Amino acid sequence: MFLKDIPIKQKLQRVIVLIWSLVLVVTCVGFLGYEIYVYRSETLEKMSVVGGMISSNSTASLTFDNREDATEILSALANEPHIVQAALYDANNNLFAIYPQTAGKNTFPSKASAVKYHYVNGHFQGMQPVMLEKKQIGMLFLKFDINALYLRLGVFGIVVLLVTALSWWLAFLLSKNLQQVISTPILALAGAARAVTEKRDYSTRATKYGNDELGYLTDSFNKMLAEAGEFAHQLEEKVRERTLQLQTLNNELESFSYSVSHDLRAPLRAVNGYATMLKEDYGDRIDAEGNRYMDSIIEDAGRMGTLIDDLLAFSRIGRKEVVLQEVDMKTLVSMCLQEMNQDASLARYRIVVSDNLPDCQGDHALLKQVWMNVIGNAVKYSSKRDHPEIYIDYVDDPAEYVYKISDNGVGFDMKYVHKLFGVFQRLHSDQEFEGTGIGLALVHRIVSKHRGRTWAEAVVGKGATIYFSIPKNNLSHEYS
């Protein structure tokens, strides 16, 4: 609709002009109809009067069959310029006399009829009886030109156009001023609403312009803004308090985790050292069962040390600030594969890395840790395959860089996928695969600090795919 999406000022202005125009058109049509009706009535009355006079004067001519006298009587119609034709018919309805004499007889009806005056081809024409002592002795035919009506309507049309143009101009001026009575308070409300929406400025107040319904709406809107502002202030205070509490608790938890992990390393190192010395110095004096106990102590102490190192790394990541820079992910993946190949041979693995792996904005050191963990995870869980395969690729997405690491390993049941990125959450036992359950939790924490996402897909016995994403507009955010 032509009024749907335009500003309220133009909308009101157009509505006023439109209503004004409709009223003007209806009024003009009414006057035009009335004008035609009046002219028709006047014409019919005039033709009836003239016809009555001609009929009265023609009775003798028809009675005595005097055509010359009848023609002379009809010639008197020359004083009536709008009557263009006239004719007298005798008692037998035959043409008796015509006016004007120059008109051909074939332009007149050949026989008289009882047709009353009506409109035909731009003329009024019809017949009326010639009576003598209540006896019809003939018929009179009159044909009236209505060019005068057209002239009259033309003048009327010019007047209507002038009045319409003047009225539209006045309507435009009036609407331009009158619409402000309604649009000004509405625009004030809209401006206040826009300020609140765009700037979150709840101190904004709409100006009141009267005590009508719009004034009541303005008061209600301002009262709502005051209540919303107070609520927003209280909410901000609560959020600030909760955030401070969470930060405090998180710092305390991080400090506790770091302290416990750090403090555990010394006694654990002592346990591992003394157990190793006992085995080396007194192993030959202890029976096989005792040596087995010593091996278990050394092995569990080593596993505990690894767990503590992972906890320390997890704690440090939580406190580390993200330093953003352009990261060449293809080069970073190659670097990780070279380092991993030094510690454990990857020669029997078929590892395919996409040539179009996109760069991103992130912390180089932290993203290296992500790749080391996810690739290490794929290597570990596909290690029991005769022909282990790992594919490193990406998924095209308009808002973020999505990287995927797939393997043909043991996979896992998708009903446990919610545990995959949790701390100490493992989907396989220590006897099957070694690990502390912190590797993917560390990946999740690093990616979350980059405002990204982590998720996974898998089928038991057919491998798994780990996804992580980094937003494309990372440089526009602040990180901590």
C-alpha positions in Angstrom: 0.0 0.0 0.0 1.3 3.5 -0.9 0.9 4.7 2.7 2.6 1.7 4.4 6.3 2.5 4.7 6.4 6.3 4.5 7.1 8.6 7.5 4.2 9.6 9.7 4.3 13.3 8.6 3.9 12.4 5.0 1.4 9.8 5.8 -0.9 12.3 7.7 -0.4 14.9 5.0 -1.4 12.5 2.2 -4.4 11.2 4.2 -5.7 14.8 4.7 -5.2 15.7 1.0 -6.7 12.4 0.0 -9.8 12.9 2.1 -10.1 16.5 1.0 -9.8 15.4 -2.7 -12.5 12.7 -2.2 -14.9 15.1 -0.6 -14.2 17.6 -3.4 -14.7 15.0 -6.1 -18.0 13.8 -4.6 -19.2 17.4 -4.2 -18.4 18.3 -7.8 -20.0 15.1 -9.1 -23.1 16.0 -7.1 -23.2 19.5 -8.4 -22.6 18.2 -12.0 -25.5 15.8 -11.6 -27.7 18.5 -10.2 -26.7 20.9 -13.0 -27.7 18.3 -15.7 -30.9 17.6 -13.9 -31.9 21.3 -13.7 -30.9 21.9 -17.3 -32.9 18.9 -18.5 -35.9 20.0 -16.4 -35.7 23.6 -17.7 -35.4 22.4 -21.3 -38.3 20.0 -21.1 -40.4 22.8 -19.5 -39.4 25.2 -22.2 -40.2 22.7 -25.0 -43.5 22.0 -23.4 -44.3 25.8 -23.2 -43.2 26.4 -26.8 -44.9 23.3 -28.0 -48.1 24.4 -26.3 -48.0 27.8 -28.0 -47.4 26.2 -31.5 -50.1 23.6 -30.9 -52.6 26.3 -30.0 -51.8 28.4 -33.0 -51.8 25.5 -35.4 -55.4 24.2 -34.7 -56.9 26.3 -37.5 -54.3 25.4 -40.0 -54.8 21.7 -39.4 -58.6 22.0 -39.3 -58.8 23.9 -42.6 -55.8 22.0 -44.2 -53.8 25.3 -44.6 -50.2 24.2 -45.1 -48.9 27.7 -45.8 -50.4 29.0 -42.6 -48.9 26.1 -40.7 -45.5 26.7 -42.2 -45.7 30.4 -41.3 -46.6 29.5 -37.7 -43.6 27.1 -37.5 -41.3 29.8 -39.0 -41.8 31.8 -35.8 -39.5 29.3 -34.1 -36.6 31.2 -35.6 -36.7 33.3 -32.5 -35.9 30.1 -30.5 -32.3 29.4 -31.5 -32.1 26.1 -29.6 -35.0 24.6 -31.5 -33.4 23.2 -34.7 -36.3 21.4 -36.2 -40.1 21.3 -35.9 -42.9 19.6 -37.8 -46.7 19.3 -37.8 -48.6 16.1 -38.6 -52.2 15.9 -39.5 -54.9 13.7 -38.0 -53.7 10.8 -40.1 -50.2 11.2 -38.7 -48.8 12.3 -42.1 -46.2 15.1 -42.3 -48.1 18.4 -42.8 -45.5 21.2 -42.4 -41.8 21.5 -41.4 -39.3 23.9 -40.0 -36.9 25.0 -41.3 -37.9 24.8 -45.0 -34.3 24.1 -46.0 -34.3 20.8 -44.1 -35.0 17.7 -46.1 -38.2 15.8 -45.3 -36.2 12.6 -44.8 -34.6 14.2 -41.6 -38.1 14.1 -39.9 -40.0 11.1 -38.7 -42.2 10.0 -41.6 -45.1 9.2 -39.3 -46.1 10.8 -36.0 -45.9 8.6 -32.9 -46.6 8.9 -29.2 -42.9 9.1 -28.3 -42.3 11.7 -25.6 -39.3 14.0 -25.4 -36.1 12.1 -24.9 -32.4 12.3 -25.6 -31.2 11.2 -29.1 -27.7 11.9 -30.6 -27.0 15.1 -28.8 -30.6 16.4 -29.0 -33.8 16.4 -27.1 -36.7 15.5 -29.4 -40.2 14.2 -29.1 -43.9 14.7 -30.0 -46.9 16.2 -28.3 -50.6 16.2 -29.5 -52.4 19.1 -31.0 -55.8 19.3 -29.4 -59.0 21.1 -30.3 -61.9 20.8 -27.9 -60.4 17.7 -26.3 -60.0 16.1 -29.7 -56.6 15.3 -31.1 -56.3 16.8 -34.6 -52.6 16.3 -35.1 -49.1 16.0 -33.6 -46.3 18.5 -33.1 -42.6 17.4 -33.4 -39.8 19.4 -31.8 -36.1 18.9 -31.9 -34.0 20.8 -29.3 -30.2 21.4 -29.6 -28.4 20.9 -26.3 -25.1 22.5 -27.2 -26.0 25.1 -24.6 -25.8 22.3 -22.1 -22.3 21.4 -23.3 -21.2 25.0 -23.1 -22.7 25.2 -19.6 -20.9 22.1 -18.6 -17.7 23.3 -20.1 -17.8 26.5 -18.0 -18.7 24.4 -15.0 -15.7 22.1 -15.7 -13.3 25.1 -15.8 -14.7 26.4 -12.6 -14.3 22.9 -11.0 -10.7 22.7 -12.2 -9.9 26.1 -10.7 -11.7 25.3 -7.5 -10.0 21.9 -7.3 -6.5 23.3 -7.9 -7.1 26.0 -5.3 -8.6 23.5 -2.9 -5.7 21.1 -3.3 -3.3 24.0 -2.6 -5.2 25.0 0.5 -5.4 21.3 1.6 -1.7 20.9 1.2 -1.0 24.0 3.2 -3.5 23.0 5.9 -2.3 19.4 6.0 1.3 20.6 6.4 0.3 22.5 9.5 -2.4 20.3 10.8 -0.5 17.1 10.6 2.0 18.6 13.1 -0.6 18.5 15.8 -0.6 14.7 15.5 2.8 13.9 14.1 4.9 16.0 16.5 4.0 14.1 19.7 4.3 10.8 17.8 7.7 11.7 16.4 8.8 12.7 19.9 7.8 9.3 21.1 9.5 7.6 18.2 12.7 9.6 18.8 12.7 8.7 22.5 12.2 5.0 21.6 15.0 5.2 19.0 17.4 6.7 21.6 16.6 4.0 24.1 17.0 1.2 21.5 20.2 2.5 19.9 22.0 4.1 22.9 20.4 2.2 25.8 19.8 5.7 27.3 16.9 5.2 29.8 17.2 8.8 31.0 15.6 9.9 27.7 12.1 11.4 28.0 9.5 12.1 25.3 8.2 15.7 25.3 4.5 16.0 26.1 2.4 18.3 23.8 -1.1 18.1 25.3 -3.5 16.3 27.6 -5.2 14.2 25.0 -4.7 10.5 24.2 -1.2 11.1 22.8 -0.4 13.1 26.0 -1.6 10.1 28.1 0.5 7.8 25.9 3.6 10.1 26.4 3.1 10.0 30.2 2.8 6.2 30.2 5.9 5.9 27.9 8.0 8.2 30.1 6.8 6.3 33.2 7.7 3.0 31.6 11.2 4.4 30.7 11.7 5.5 34.3 10.8 2.0 35.6 12.9 0.3 32.9 15.8 2.6 33.7 15.6 1.7 37.4 15.3 -2.0 36.6 18.2 -1.8 34.2 20.3 0.0 36.8 19.5 -2.6 39.4 20.2 -5.4 36.9 23.5 -3.8 36.0 24.4 -3.6 39.7 23.5 -7.3 40.2 25.4 -8.3 37.1 28.4 -6.3 38.3 28.2 -7.9 41.7 27.7 -11.4 40.3 30.6 -10.9 37.8 32.9 -9.7 40.6 31.9 -12.7 42.7 32.5 -15.0 39.8 35.8 -13.4 39.0 36.8 -13.7 42.6 35.7 -17.3 42.8 37.4 -18.1 39.5 40.6 -16.5 40.7 40.4 -18.3 44.0 39.7 -21.6 42.1 42.5 -21.0 39.7 44.9 -20.1 42.5 43.8 -23.1 44.5 44.2 -25.4 41.5 47.6 -23.9 40.8 48.7 -24.1 44.4 47.6 -27.6 44.9 49.1 -28.8 41.7 52.4 -26.9 42.4 52.5 -28.1 46.0 51.8 -31.7 45.0 54.7 -31.8 42.6 57.4 -31.8 45.3 56.1 -34.7 47.5 55.1 -36.6 44.3 58.6 -36.1 42.9 60.0 -37.4 46.3 57.7 -40.4 46.1 58.8 -41.2 42.6 62.5 -40.6 43.4 62.5 -42.8 46.6 60.6 -45.5 44.8 63.1 -45.5 41.9 66.1 -45.5 44.3 64.5 -48.4 46.3 64.1 -50.4 43.1 67.6 -49.6 41.9 69.4 -50.2 45.2 67.3 -52.8 46.8 65.6 -54.4 43.9 67.7 -57.6 44.1 66.7 -58.0 47.8 63.0 -57.7 47.2 60.9 -60.6 45.8 59.0 -60.4 42.5 55.8 -59.2 44.2 57.6 -56.4 45.9 59.2 -55.3 42.6 55.8 -55.3 41.0 54.6 -53.0 43.7 57.6 -50.7 43.2 56.8 -50.6 39.4 53.2 -49.7 40.1 54.3 -46.9 42.5 56.7 -45.5 39.9 54.1 -45.8 37.1 51.3 -44.2 39.0 53.6 -41.5 40.3 54.5 -40.7 36.7 50.8 -40.7 35.7 50.1 -38.4 38.6 52.9 -36.1 37.5 51.4 -35.9 34.0 48.0 -35.1 35.5 49.5 -32.3 37.6 51.3 -30.9 34.7 48.1 -30.9 32.7 46.2 -29.2 35.6 48.9 -26.5 35.8 48.6 -26.0 32.0 44.8 -25.8 32.3 45.1 -23.3 35.1 47.7 -21.1 33.3 45.4 -21.0 30.2 42.6 -19.6 32.3 44.7 -16.7 33.4 46.6 -16.1 30.1 45.5 -13.1 28.0 44.8 -13.7 24.3 47.3 -11.9 22.0 45.7 -11.7 18.6 47.7 -11.8 15.4 47.4 -13.3 11.9 48.0 -17.0 12.2 49.1 -19.1 9.2 47.2 -22.3 10.1 48.7 -24.5 7.3 52.2 -23.7 8.6 51.1 -24.1 12.2 49.7 -27.6 11.5 52.9 -28.6 9.7 55.0 -27.4 12.7 52.9 -29.5 15.1 53.2 -32.6 12.9 57.0 -32.2 12.8 57.2 -31.9 16.6 54.9 -34.9 17.1 56.9 -37.0 14.7 60.0 -36.5 16.8 58.3 -37.9 19.9 56.3 -40.7 18.3 56.7 -42.0 14.8 53.9 -41.0 12.4 55.3 -42.9 9.5 52.6 -45.5 9.4 49.8 -42.8 9.6 48.3 -41.4 6.4 47.8 -37.7 7.3 46.2 -35.5 4.7 46.2 -31.7 5.3 44.1 -29.5 3.1 46.1 -27.0 0.9 43.4 -24.4 1.4 43.4 -24.3 5.2 42.4 -20.7 5.9 44.4 -18.3 8.1 42.7 -16.7 11.1 43.2 -14.1 13.8 44.2 -15.7 17.1 46.9 -16.3 19.7 49.7 -18.2 17.9 50.9 -20.1 21.0 47.4 -21.0 22.2 46.2 -22.2 18.8 49.4 -24.3 18.5 48.3 -26.0 21.8 44.8 -26.6 20.2 46.3 -28.3 17.1 48.7 -30.4 19.2 45.9 -31.7 21.4 43.3 -32.4 18.6 45.9 -34.0 16.3 47.4 -36.0 19.3 43.8 -37.1 20.1 43.3 -38.4 16.6 46.7 -40.1 16.6 46.0 -41.8 19.9 42.5 -43.1 19.1 43.4 -44.4 15.6 46.7 -46.0 16.7 45.2 -49.5 16.9 44.2 -49.5 13.3 46.3 -51.4 10.8 46.2 -48.4 8.4 45.4 -45.3 10.6 44.2 -42.2 8.7 43.9 -38.6 9.7 42.3 -35.8 7.6 42.7 -32.1 8.5 40.3 -29.9 6.6 38.0 -26.9 7.0 34.3 -26.1 6.4 33.3 -23.0 4.5 31.2 -20.6 6.7 30.4 -16.9 6.2 30.8 -15.9 9.8 33.7 -18.1 11.1 36.6 -20.3 10.2 35.6 -23.9 10.9 38.5 -26.5 11.2 37.9 -30.2 11.3 40.1 -33.1 12.2 38.9 -36.6 11.3 40.3 -40.0 12.0 39.3 -43.7 11.3 39.8 -44.7 14.9 37.6 -46.3 17.6 35.1 -43.4 17.6 32.6 -43.1 20.5 28.9 -43.2 21.3 27.2 -39.8 20.4 25.1 -40.0 23.5 28.2 -39.2 25.5 29.3 -36.3 23.3 28.4 -33.8 26.0 31.2 -35.2 28.2 33.9 -35.0 25.5 35.2 -31.5 26.3 34.8 -31.7 30.1 37.7 -31.8 32.6 38.7 -35.4 33.5 35.9 -36.7 31.2 37.1 -39.8 29.4 35.1 -42.0 27.0 37.6 -44.8 27.1 39.4 -46.6 30.0 43.1 -46.2 30.9 43.7 -49.8 29.8 42.6 -49.0 26.3 44.2 -45.6 25.8 46.4 -43.5 28.1 45.4 -40.0 29.1 44.2 -37.6 31.8 41.0 -36.3 30.2 42.2 -32.7 30.1 43.4 -32.5 26.5 40.1 -31.7 24.8 38.9 -29.6 27.9 42.0 -27.5 27.2 41.0 -27.2 23.6 37.5 -26.1 24.6 38.9 -23.4 27.0 41.3 -22.0 24.4 38.7 -21.9 21.6 36.2 -20.3 24.0 38.7 -17.6 24.9 38.8 -16.9 21.1 35.0 -16.6 21.1 34.8 -19.8 19.1 33.0 -23.1 19.3 34.0 -26.8 19.7 31.9 -29.8 18.8 32.3 -33.4 17.6 30.7 -36.2 15.5 31.5 -39.9 15.7 30.4 -43.4 15.0 31.6 -46.3 17.2 34.3 -48.3 15.5 34.4 -45.9 12.5 36.2 -42.9 13.8 35.5 -39.4 15.0 35.6 -35.8 13.8 36.5 -32.9 16.1 35.5 -29.4 15.0 36.6 -26.0 16.3 35.8 -22.5 15.0 37.4 -19.1 15.2 35.2 -16.0 14.3 36.2 -14.1 11.2 35.9 -10.7 13.0 38.1 -11.6 15.9 40.3 -8.5 15.6 37.2 -6.3 16.4 36.8 -7.8 19.9 38.7 -7.3 23.2 40.0 -10.4 24.9 41.3 -11.3 28.3 
